[in-house]
Amino acid sequence: MTTIHRGIIATTTALLLGLTVTACTGGGEPGGEAAGGTAPSTPAAASPTTPAPMPGPESESSSTPAPSAASASIPTDCTDVVDDATYAATMGSTPLNDPDLFPGQPKGRLQPTAPPAGADVDEVVRAATQLDCSWRDPRADVTSLSITVSGVDAETQQAYQAWLIDGDGLAPVVDDAGASFSCGPGYDGVLCQVVSEDPMYGVELATTVLMRDGFVVEVFQANYPTDDLMGALVARIWS
């Protein structure tokens, strides 16, 4: 999370910039300010959902990749995307896929569709989305978490990685200083991440993408620190 994410790029990214985003309270949830209040601040211990393959807030965790598995299984429900303990500590009671906050946007388990004619690689990945989950509370200005999972072929996976590295994607979360994705080995796949700062509120935005075994797992976070959320996603999908 938050360029990071499905659709974390075309749809989710634009939405996150246009909508007021979640503040989470209590029960291990991230904090935020009420709408109309002062700008939120990221807690000192805040860190992106996964360690980046470059020096970063959770880089120590990346030294122990998740074990390989013969097959992957995409969760059928957003409440089952991670184990119960991680869900309670990370998502808590934050509203999930609120139709009032995401009007006209299908959420949850999705049926992949054919990409439009002349689609770029991002549109191909979006069309292949099988799970789209967004947690957002309307009471805050900038706080949200989105997770998407897509199934693609090896050629698309490689092309998408190149697209991220080239800086073509996720412009809304790439700041004026030229922040871009860095990629490297992670979780038995290729892990890409970009961390930037929201220009209005000064809080951290992080998008993390794991490409592994024909699956693209994307997490977008806006002022939403987590503790190795990607590790929990990997453990659930490749269980």
C-alpha positions as CSV (number, residue, x, y, z in Angstrom):
1,M,0.0,0.0,0.0
2,T,-1.1,2.8,-1.5
3,T,0.6,3.2,-6.6
4,I,0.1,-0.3,-4.7
5,H,-3.0,-1.4,-5.7
6,R,-6.4,-2.9,-7.7
7,G,-7.3,-2.2,-8.3
8,I,-4.3,-0.7,-6.6
9,I,-3.4,1.3,-9.6
10,A,-6.0,2.5,-12.0
11,T,-9.1,2.4,-9.8
12,T,-7.9,2.2,-6.1
13,T,-5.2,4.7,-6.4
14,A,-7.4,7.3,-8.0
15,L,-10.1,6.6,-5.4
16,L,-7.7,6.9,-2.4
17,L,-6.7,10.4,-3.6
18,G,-10.3,11.5,-4.2
19,L,-11.9,10.2,-1.1
20,T,-11.5,10.8,2.6
21,V,-9.7,7.9,4.1
22,T,-9.9,5.8,7.2
23,A,-8.9,6.5,10.8
24,C,-8.7,3.3,12.9
25,T,-9.1,3.3,16.6
26,G,-8.4,0.9,19.4
27,G,-7.8,-2.9,19.3
28,G,-4.4,-2.5,17.7
29,E,-5.8,-0.5,14.8
30,P,-3.9,2.5,13.3
31,G,-4.9,5.9,14.6
32,G,-6.1,8.9,12.6
33,E,-7.9,12.2,12.9
34,A,-11.6,12.8,12.4
35,A,-12.6,14.4,9.1
36,G,-12.0,18.2,9.2
37,G,-9.4,17.8,12.0
38,T,-5.7,18.3,11.8
39,A,-3.5,16.3,9.5
40,P,-2.7,12.8,10.8
41,S,0.8,11.8,11.6
42,T,2.4,8.4,11.2
43,P,3.4,6.8,14.5
44,A,7.2,6.7,15.0
45,A,7.2,2.9,14.8
46,A,5.2,2.9,11.6
47,S,6.5,0.7,8.8
48,P,5.2,-0.5,5.4
49,T,3.4,-3.8,5.2
50,T,6.4,-5.8,4.1
51,P,10.1,-5.4,4.1
52,A,11.4,-3.9,0.9
53,P,14.2,-5.7,-0.9
54,M,16.3,-2.6,-0.2
55,P,17.2,-1.1,3.2
56,G,13.8,-0.3,4.8
57,P,11.7,-0.2,8.0
58,E,11.2,-4.0,8.1
59,S,14.3,-5.1,6.2
60,E,15.3,-7.5,8.9
61,S,12.1,-9.6,8.4
62,S,12.9,-10.2,4.7
63,S,15.9,-12.4,5.7
64,T,13.5,-15.3,6.4
65,P,11.3,-15.9,3.3
66,A,8.2,-17.9,3.5
67,P,8.6,-21.6,2.7
68,S,7.7,-22.7,-0.8
69,A,4.5,-24.6,-1.5
70,A,3.4,-26.7,-4.4
71,S,0.3,-24.7,-5.1
72,A,-1.5,-21.5,-4.1
73,S,-5.1,-20.9,-3.1
74,I,-6.6,-17.4,-3.2
75,P,-9.0,-16.8,-0.3
76,T,-12.6,-16.5,-1.2
77,D,-13.4,-13.8,1.3
78,C,-11.6,-10.7,2.5
79,T,-12.0,-11.6,6.1
80,D,-10.1,-14.8,5.4
81,V,-7.1,-13.1,3.6
82,V,-4.9,-13.7,6.7
83,D,-5.1,-15.7,9.9
84,D,-7.5,-14.6,12.6
85,A,-4.9,-13.1,14.9
86,T,-3.4,-11.0,12.2
87,Y,-6.8,-9.8,11.0
88,A,-7.8,-8.7,14.5
89,A,-4.5,-6.9,15.1
90,T,-4.3,-5.3,11.7
91,M,-7.8,-4.7,10.3
92,G,-9.7,-4.9,13.6
93,S,-13.2,-3.4,13.2
94,T,-12.2,-1.0,10.3
95,P,-15.1,-1.0,7.8
96,L,-14.5,-3.4,4.9
97,N,-15.6,-2.8,1.4
98,D,-18.2,-0.2,2.4
99,P,-20.4,0.3,-0.7
100,D,-20.9,3.9,0.2
101,L,-17.2,4.5,0.0
102,F,-16.6,2.4,-3.1
103,P,-19.8,3.1,-5.2
104,G,-20.1,1.0,-8.3
105,Q,-16.8,-0.9,-7.6
106,P,-17.0,-4.6,-7.2
107,K,-15.2,-5.8,-4.1
108,G,-14.4,-9.2,-2.4
109,R,-14.0,-12.3,-4.6
110,L,-14.1,-11.3,-8.2
111,Q,-14.4,-13.1,-11.6
112,P,-11.5,-12.2,-13.9
113,T,-12.5,-10.4,-17.1
114,A,-10.9,-9.9,-20.5
115,P,-8.8,-6.8,-20.6
116,P,-9.8,-4.1,-23.1
117,A,-8.4,-4.0,-26.6
118,G,-4.9,-2.4,-26.6
119,A,-4.6,-2.8,-22.8
120,D,-1.3,-2.1,-21.2
121,V,0.2,-4.6,-18.7
122,D,-1.4,-2.8,-15.7
123,E,-4.9,-3.2,-17.3
124,V,-4.1,-6.8,-17.9
125,V,-3.3,-7.4,-14.3
126,R,-6.4,-5.4,-13.2
127,A,-8.6,-7.6,-15.4
128,A,-7.1,-10.7,-13.8
129,T,-8.0,-9.6,-10.2
130,Q,-9.6,-12.4,-8.2
131,L,-9.7,-10.7,-4.8
132,D,-10.1,-7.0,-4.1
133,C,-10.3,-5.8,-0.4
134,S,-10.3,-2.3,1.0
135,W,-10.5,-1.2,4.7
136,R,-11.4,2.4,5.2
137,D,-13.2,4.4,7.9
138,P,-14.9,7.6,6.7
139,R,-14.1,9.4,9.9
140,A,-10.5,10.1,9.0
141,D,-8.7,12.1,6.4
142,V,-5.9,9.8,5.3
143,T,-5.9,6.2,6.6
144,S,-6.6,3.1,4.5
145,L,-5.5,-0.4,3.5
146,S,-6.1,-2.2,0.3
147,I,-5.2,-5.8,-0.8
148,T,-5.6,-7.3,-4.3
149,V,-4.6,-10.7,-5.7
150,S,-4.5,-11.5,-9.4
151,G,-3.6,-14.6,-11.3
152,V,-1.4,-14.0,-14.4
153,D,0.9,-15.9,-16.8
154,A,4.7,-15.8,-16.5
155,E,5.0,-13.3,-19.4
156,T,2.6,-10.9,-17.8
157,Q,4.3,-11.2,-14.5
158,Q,7.7,-10.3,-16.0
159,A,6.2,-7.5,-18.0
160,Y,4.5,-6.1,-14.9
161,Q,7.7,-6.2,-12.9
162,A,9.4,-4.2,-15.7
163,W,6.5,-1.7,-15.7
164,L,6.9,-1.1,-12.0
165,I,10.7,-0.6,-12.2
166,D,10.4,1.7,-15.2
167,G,8.2,4.0,-13.1
168,D,5.2,4.0,-15.4
169,G,2.8,2.9,-12.8
170,L,1.2,4.4,-9.7
171,A,2.1,8.0,-10.3
172,P,-0.3,9.3,-7.6
173,V,1.9,7.8,-4.9
174,V,5.2,8.6,-6.4
175,D,6.3,11.9,-4.9
176,D,8.0,14.9,-6.5
177,A,11.3,13.7,-5.3
178,G,11.1,10.8,-7.8
179,A,10.3,7.9,-5.6
180,S,10.0,4.7,-7.6
181,F,9.7,1.0,-7.1
182,S,12.7,-1.1,-6.1
183,C,12.5,-4.8,-6.7
184,G,14.4,-7.9,-5.5
185,P,14.0,-11.4,-4.1
186,G,11.4,-11.8,-1.4
187,Y,9.0,-14.5,-0.1
188,D,10.2,-17.0,-2.8
189,G,9.2,-14.5,-5.5
190,V,10.0,-11.0,-6.7
191,L,9.1,-8.2,-4.2
192,C,8.7,-4.6,-5.3
193,Q,8.0,-1.7,-3.1
194,V,7.7,2.1,-3.2
195,V,7.4,4.3,-0.1
196,S,6.5,8.0,-0.5
197,E,4.8,10.8,1.4
198,D,1.3,12.2,1.0
199,P,1.9,15.7,-0.3
200,M,-1.1,17.1,1.6
201,Y,-0.9,15.4,5.0
202,G,2.7,14.4,5.2
203,V,2.0,10.8,6.1
204,E,3.6,7.6,4.7
205,L,2.2,5.9,1.6
206,A,3.5,2.5,0.8
207,T,2.7,0.1,-2.1
208,T,4.2,-3.4,-2.0
209,V,3.8,-6.0,-4.8
210,L,4.8,-9.7,-4.6
211,M,5.0,-11.6,-7.9
212,R,5.3,-15.3,-7.4
213,D,4.1,-18.5,-9.2
214,G,1.8,-16.5,-11.6
215,F,0.1,-14.5,-8.8
216,V,0.4,-10.8,-8.2
217,V,-0.3,-9.8,-4.6
218,E,-0.5,-6.0,-4.0
219,V,-0.9,-4.1,-0.8
220,F,-1.5,-0.3,-0.6
221,Q,-1.2,1.5,2.7
222,A,-2.0,5.2,3.6
223,N,-1.0,6.1,7.1
224,Y,-1.6,2.4,8.0
225,P,1.4,0.8,9.6
226,T,1.5,-3.0,9.8
227,D,3.8,-5.8,11.0
228,D,4.9,-8.0,8.0
229,L,1.4,-8.2,6.6
230,M,2.8,-9.6,3.3
231,G,4.2,-12.5,5.3
232,A,0.8,-13.2,6.7
233,L,-0.7,-13.0,3.2
234,V,1.9,-15.4,1.8
235,A,1.3,-17.9,4.7
236,R,-2.4,-17.8,3.9
237,I,-2.2,-18.1,0.1
238,W,0.7,-20.6,-0.1
239,S,-0.4,-22.7,2.9
